Amino acid sequence: MKKIILSTLILTALYSCKKEASKTEEGTVATDSAAITQNTPVQTAAYIPKELSPENVGQHLAKNNDTLYVTNFFATWCGPCIREIPSFKNKMQELKDKPVKFTFVNLDDRADWDTAVKDFVAEHNLGSNVILLDGQKLDPSFFSKNFKQWDGGSIPFTFMRKGDKTDEFLGMMTEEALNSKIDAFLK
């Protein structure tokens, strides 16, 4: 009986590890499960946000040139933040060849950066546009140095700058409001 069970286990193990060519959705041929696993890092490589200090974020916000900088402060746990992202993505696509730079400053807890934030960035394909900011490093002077209205008490918050002209918007921005504000800067 032991021989039958052992033989069955060995056959099952060998059968499940059998290398066999199979066609994937893209029409490429995968030779075995190792080939599929090797593709996984390429997909996660899109997650490239980096942490910036409050001082570096302040420098980003203070850029004064002919480019329009649209900076949105958000968190993955914030419903209004997540609902406004598609509007920003639509505008990013529309203005991809214009001097406009979109940046999303993530305020999630550091413990969520490699889970919720990573998943969110990958799902929305925003890796190169996201900055990680540790909220524990923020103090009231960060807000008073960089903003006229925002004290950090709530999100989402969007800050726009082109040259000396700035605009601040606290709360969820509708697509119409976003288009109107950006169009005013680009005239």
Salt bridges, closest charged atoms under 4 A:
GLU20 OE1 - LYS18 NZ 3.84
ASP32 OD2 - LYS19 NZ 3.77
GLU51 OE2 - ARG110 NH2 2.69
GLU51 OE2 - LYS137 NZ 3.10
GLU94 OE2 - LYS91 NZ 3.11
GLU123 OE2 - HIS124 NE2 3.80
ASP134 OD2 - ARG110 NE 3.38
ASP167 OD2 - LYS181 NZ 3.06
ASP183 OD1 - LYS91 NZ 3.58
